[in-house]
Amino acid sequence: MRRPRLALVCAMVLGAVPALAQSRAVPRTPDGKPDLTGVWQAGNTQRGTWQEANGGSGLGGSGLNENAPRVQSSSDRPAGAEPAPYQPWAAQKVLEAFNRRGIDDPTGLCLPPGVPRVSMLGLYPQQFIQTPNAMVILYEYANSHRLIRLNAAHPDDVLPGYMGDSVGRWEGDTLVVDVTGFNDRTWIAGAGTFHTEALHVVERYTRVDADQINYEARVEDPNVLTRPWVLRTTMMRREGTRIEENICVENNIDVDRYEKLLKEGVDFTRH
């Protein structure tokens, strides 16, 4: 009697493996492309809902729940990121901004965060809406958005902007996005990481299973960097999360305070 029972147990276990694999498989669109549709959180590796992945009552470092997992803020660089390869004069400028505690951060003035910074921010969700010809990304942070035209070229008359002009293509199961047409009023990632209008970003979105996208951004700016700077993070699916309205300028007291501090020339290195 043991053999049939063992066979039954084995059949049950083996039968569960394909079901588990299927539940974690990458969803696909009718044309076979990975389906990135959904709401995602960057700068995080925890699976589950927003509440489950972020400690229930708050995000780590937010003051709501100090035991919650650490989540990347707009002032952080991705964990393990290599030092930014700035030219010596530019590195000094970045250091000065860091010593000012980032009070000249463009997002402190409620300006759009730019790319790739907005893509790596973990404190706010982002929603992907996918069609055969375009990918739309809605960012809760500062009510920002991007339209990524697929299999298209950058127009010749692009005006420099905060979020740049994005065109994409599929390389196998990876969505590759080429972004140009930036102004010089955003930071790349973290305090003081400035750039010029020569900024060029190539993003790679690879959905590895039902819950995770691996994100990579290759950043080039020959005016300030000595070589390309590669940044990486993960995006985790947050089922049941909605993108809500985020009006930065409302009750924003930072603008007047920052301008006052900059005008007075406070030495932040002594604090």
Residue pairs with C-beta under 8 A, 6 or more apart in sequence:
23 210
24 209
24 210
24 211
25 209
25 210
26 34
26 35
26 173
26 207
26 208
26 209
26 210
27 34
27 35
27 37
27 210
28 34
28 35
29 35
29 130
29 132
31 132
33 170
33 173
34 173
34 175
34 206
34 207
35 130
35 207
36 128
36 130
36 135
36 175
36 205
36 207
36 213
37 128
37 129
37 130
38 127
38 128
38 237
38 238
38 239
39 125
39 126
39 127
39 128
39 237
39 238
39 239
39 241
39 242
39 243
40 125
40 126
40 127
40 128
40 213
40 235
40 236
40 237
40 238
41 50
41 53
41 54
41 71
41 122
41 125
41 126
41 235
41 236
41 238
41 241
42 72
42 119
42 120
42 121
42 122
42 126
42 215
42 233
42 234
42 235
43 71
43 72
43 76
43 78
43 79
43 120
43 121
43 122
43 233
43 234
44 53
44 54
44 69
44 71
44 72
44 122
44 234
44 235
44 236
45 234
45 236
46 52
46 53
46 54
46 69
46 236
47 53
47 211
47 212
47 236
49 238
49 239
49 240
49 241
50 125
50 238
50 240
50 241
53 69
53 236
53 238
54 60
54 65
54 68
54 69
54 71
55 65
55 67
55 68
55 69
56 65
56 68
57 64
57 65
57 68
58 64
58 65
58 68
59 65
59 68
59 69
59 71
59 122
59 123
60 66
60 67
60 68
60 69
60 70
60 71
61 70
61 71
61 73
62 68
62 123
71 122
71 123
72 78
72 79
72 120
72 121
72 122
72 123
72 233
73 121
73 122
73 123
74 105
74 107
74 113
74 117
74 121
74 123
74 141
75 102
75 105
75 190
75 191
76 189
76 190
77 84
77 189
77 190
77 193
77 231
78 120
78 189
78 231
78 232
78 233
79 233
80 232
81 189
81 231
81 232
82 229
82 230
84 91
84 94
84 188
84 193
84 225
84 229
85 225
85 226
85 227
85 228
85 229
86 94
86 224
86 225
86 226
87 224
87 225
87 226
90 194
90 224
90 225
93 192
93 194
94 191
94 192
94 193
94 194
95 192
96 192
97 104
97 191
97 192
97 194
98 191
98 192
99 268
99 269
100 262
100 268
101 191
101 268
101 271
102 108
102 191
102 192
103 258
103 261
103 262
103 268
104 258
104 262
105 187
105 191
106 113
106 114
106 185
106 186
106 187
107 113
107 142
107 187
107 248
108 254
108 255
108 258
109 254
109 255
109 258
110 142
110 248
110 249
110 252
110 255
111 142
111 162
111 185
111 186
112 118
112 142
112 144
112 162
112 163
112 186
113 121
113 139
113 141
113 142
113 144
113 162
113 186
113 187
114 162
114 163
114 164
114 182
114 185
114 186
114 187
114 188
115 146
115 163
115 164
115 166
115 179
115 182
115 201
115 203
115 217
116 188
116 189
116 201
116 203
116 217
116 219
116 231
117 186
117 187
117 188
117 189
118 126
118 139
118 141
118 144
118 163
119 126
119 203
119 215
119 217
120 189
120 215
120 217
120 231
120 233
121 139
121 141
123 141
124 139
124 140
124 141
124 246
125 140
125 238
125 241
125 243
126 137
126 138
126 139
126 140
126 141
126 235
126 243
127 137
127 138
127 243
128 135
128 136
128 137
129 135
129 136
129 137
129 138
130 136
132 150
133 149
133 150
133 151
134 147
134 148
134 149
134 150
135 147
135 148
135 150
135 168
135 175
135 177
136 145
136 146
136 147
136 148
137 145
137 146
137 148
138 145
138 243
139 145
139 146
139 243
140 243
140 244
140 246
141 246
142 246
142 248
143 245
143 246
143 247
143 248
144 163
145 163
146 163
146 166
147 166
148 166
148 167
148 168
148 177
149 166
149 167
149 168
150 167
150 168
150 169
150 170
151 168
151 169
152 167
153 167
154 165
154 167
154 178
154 180
154 181
155 165
158 165
158 180
158 181
159 181
160 181
160 182
160 183
160 184
160 197
161 181
161 182
161 183
162 182
162 183
162 185
162 186
164 179
164 180
164 181
164 182
164 199
164 201
165 179
165 180
165 181
166 177
166 178
166 179
167 177
167 178
168 175
168 176
168 177
168 178
169 175
169 176
170 176
173 206
173 207
174 204
174 205
174 206
175 203
175 204
175 205
175 206
176 202
176 203
176 204
177 202
177 203
177 204
177 205
178 200
178 201
178 202
179 200
179 201
179 202
179 203
180 199
180 200
180 201
182 195
182 197
182 199
183 197
184 194
184 195
184 196
184 197
184 199
186 195
187 193
187 194
187 195
188 194
188 195
188 199
188 219
188 229
189 231
194 224
195 219
195 221
195 223
195 224
196 221
196 223
196 224
198 221
198 222
198 223
199 219
199 220
199 221
200 219
200 220
200 221
201 217
201 218
201 219
201 220
202 217
202 218
203 215
203 216
203 217
203 218
204 214
204 215
204 216
204 217
204 218
205 213
205 214
205 215
205 235
206 213
206 214
206 215
206 216
207 213
207 214
208 214
210 237
211 236
211 237
212 234
212 235
212 236
212 237
213 234
213 235
213 236
214 232
214 234
214 235
215 232
215 233
215 234
215 235
216 230
216 231
216 232
217 230
217 231
217 232
218 228
218 229
218 230
219 225
219 228
219 229
219 230
219 231
220 228
220 229
